[in-house]
Amino acid sequence: MRFDIRSKDRIGITQEILAVFSQQNWNLATVEMHLHHTFVELDDNATLDELKKCLQNIEGITEIVEVDLLPGERRSQHLDAVLSKLQDPILDIDIEGRILLANTAAAVLLKMDKASLQGVSLAEFIDRPLSSILSSTAKTLDINVGGHAFIVDITPVFSYNQSETQVSGAVLLLQSLRRIGQQISAVSHTPSDSITSLIGSSEATQTLIKNTQRFSRLDMPVLIQGETGTGKELLAHMLHEKGTRKDAPFMAINCAALPENLLESELFGYAPGAFSGANKNGKPGLFEIADGGSVFLDEIGEMSAYLQAKLLRFLQEYSFRRIGGEKEISVNVRIISATHRDLLSMADDNTFREDLFYRLNVLNLQVPPLRNRRADIPALSKHFIMRAAEQTDRTPPHIGESGLDLLMSYHWPGNIRELQNVLFRAVAMSDDDMLEDHDILVDSKLIQNSDNGSLGTFGSWEAAQENFEKSLLSELYPQYPSSRKLAQRLQVSHNTIALKLKKYGIKPA
């Protein structure tokens, strides 16, 4: 039975109450004292009436009521409810490493109920000495708990005895690498962005959308090939978001943006003390963080020969060791890679491993350049003008006939990214309600004019395209007198160039 004995604030009143309990031989299980309140839990079957009768002569008692919970019990229940809602395991340990409190996630992780965990040593579940956990400073460690890898945030708990301060325990917040990856992925990408590059009704775009959606359901490596600015990373996001791994992390890295040693540590991580200047606690790599999800390797053609060999080994077993580590780590990730280069030609030149190419190229997406999907330019232009107007806080202008003609006749070497930038600049710099050709700044040398075969000169789109291809190849072939060199210059496959040269009868001078 639990009771709230309400009273005036008088010195000695609590002692008098406890003396009565002793006289009645009532077993006092718990007592909590607050201003004007003395809460008690009695193991005996003392009734409210009996308690009132025995305490009636104590001066200052104003009221005695029965309660369902003591304040400490109520706080404990609320705290337990809060902790149980947290997805990350939380453990409270004492100075000996014994578990004082565990939330539901921690109990599930350690495969014991919360009551049974109390008093159990944390040393039974971790791969580190307790001395590395119990210290006077907050820290973050890479740790293995119950056979699973975690990043643990450790907050020391102190006890104070006059002027002396001592560590009395610690609170541990464990975050799985997968959850960290999900958080990074959520912050770094908005899912709706992945539709941007696929606006349009052209046959090429519709085929690309169809293939992307089909490949998203097939849990196999995908190689995305296309020129710079065609939206390869956005396609990779779509492959992930439409697939079975959509709720797991999506991690992306540009292989051309980092030197070899840094790229290796970013992909595979490193063990504690692996090299000077490294984090003393080690660091997980993208493959660990993305476990269960997808890893996008952009510009895979720029990867060094050493890392190509290491990546190939990883793709054979989906296991690896951190730099400087001895433990073999297995993960389950889907590899999506992208390049603007002809990897088969690079394999012929011994700059890219042919066996790695076939590992990556299980499924293939060819992203057409914007000049080969000009029918999409009006819809893309409208979309980018709307976005530019939102960012510049103005009314979206329309695009005039001369402006659209210019966009349709331009070569677009930078593809969709260049179109977006050109239109943003036009919207930002113009105050008119209509964008005309003079508002759009592009390289005039890359505009198809009447002397170079404009669309108005020919009876069909195909004829105009063939005339442009023939003129371009005729001009460049003397400078790059082989299908492979010319293919590398134009960033397409050498088979495509060989077929075009044969089609237009272009031969070495």
Secondary structure, 3 states (H helix, E strand, C coil): CEEEEEECCCCCHHHHHHHHHHHCCCCEEEEEEECCEEEEEECCCCCHHHHHHHHCCCCCEEEEEECCCCHHHHHHHHHHHHHHHCCCCEEEEECCCEEEEECHHHHHHHCCCHHHHCCCEHHHCECCCHHHCCCCCCEEEEEEECCEEEEEEEEEEEEEECCEEEEEEEEEEEEEHHHHHHHHHHHHCCHHHHHHHHCCCCHHHHHHHHHHHHHHCCCCCEEEEECCCCCHHHHHHHHHHCCCCCCCCEEEEECCCCCHHHHHHHHHCECCCCCCCCCCCCECCHHHHCCCCEEEEECHHHCCHHHHHHHHHHHHHCEEECECCCCEEECCCEEEEEECCCHHHHHHCCCCCHHHHHHHCCEEEEECCHHHCHHHHHHHHHHHHHHHHHHHCCCCCEECHHHHHHHHHECCCCHHHHHHHHHHHHHHHCCCCEECHHHCCCCHHHECCHHHCCHHHCCCHHHHHHHHHHHHHHHHCCCCCCHHHHHHHHCCCHHHHHHHHHHCCCCCC
